Amino acid sequence: MERRQKAARLEMRLAPVIDAEKCTGCKACIKFCKSRVLAFDKGSRKVRVKNPGNCQTVCRICAGVCTVGAITFPDEEALIHYFRKRLENLQAVMQPVRRGWAG
């Protein structure tokens, strides 16, 4: 179940996006992220997304603690569109199953 949830989160692109141009490498976001989504890249001296599948959908604390606004998340409208499409696909798959139960 855990693996399937991570795969869905990766597919939905719910993980944060780091703007390397803005990131100062202060690591404040890493300290606040309990899910270990972020890591410090010693080469670039910037924060990067290491484990996007670990990101908690509603958390977004990392973006709140970033003083330079280097962390963003997907647009909420895009997420709503994604969920509607998934629901349509699920309903299409379930339609024949429902008919079989009724028959």
N, C-alpha and C positions, 0 to 999 in steps of 0.2 A: 504494500500500500504506500509506504514512504517513497519508494522509487517512482511510483506512478505519479504521486503528488509533485515530486521534483521535476519530472518530465513535463508535466502540465505547466508548471511555473516557468520552465525554460521556454516552452512553446509560446506562452503568452507574453514573454519578455517583460516580466514584472520586476526584474532586478534593476538596481540603480544604474545610471549611466554617468560615468565620470568624464568631465570635460578637462582633459589634460592641460589645456591652455590656462584654465583658471586655478587648477589644483596647486596649492602651495606645498603640499606634502607634510602638513602639520600633524596628521594622523588622528585628529579628534574623532573623525567618523569611525575609524577602526576601533577606538577605545569604547565607543558606545554600541557598536554592533555585536550583540551577543550570539548571533548566528554565524559568525565568521565568514561573512560574504566578501568582505574587503581584505586586501593585503597591501603591504607597502612594497613597491618595486624599487629595490636598491639601485638598479641601473639608471632608471629615469628619475628617481627620488620623488615619485608620485604614488598616489593610491590607485589601485586597480581593482576591478571586480574579479575575485578569484573563484568563488563558489556561488554563481548566480542562482542555482537551484535551492540554496539554503535560505534565500531571501523570504522574509515573512511579508505577505501581501499588504497588510495594513500598517506596518510599523513606520517606515520612512523616517526614523529618528536620525539616520546618517545625514539626510538632506537638511534636517532642521539644525544640526550642530555645525554644518559647514558654513563658516563665516564668509566665504567668498562665492557661494552659490555654484560650486562646481559639480554638485550632485543633483540629478533630476531623475524623474520617473516617467513612465509612459503616460500619455494623455488619457484622462478618464473616458473621454468619448471613444477612443480607440479600444479601450478595455470593454466598454459596453457593447460595441460592435462585435468584438471577438466573442463575448459570451452569448450574444444573440445568435450568431452563426453556429456556435457549438450546440446550442439548444435546438436550432432547426435541424441540424444533422442528426442529433440524438432522436428527435421526434420522427424523422424519416426512417431511421433504423428500427425504432420501436413499433411503428405502425403495423408491419406484418405480424409481429409477435402478439400485439393486442388482438388482431383479428383471429389468430389461432386460439387465444384464450376464450374468446366469445363464441367460437364455433362449436 
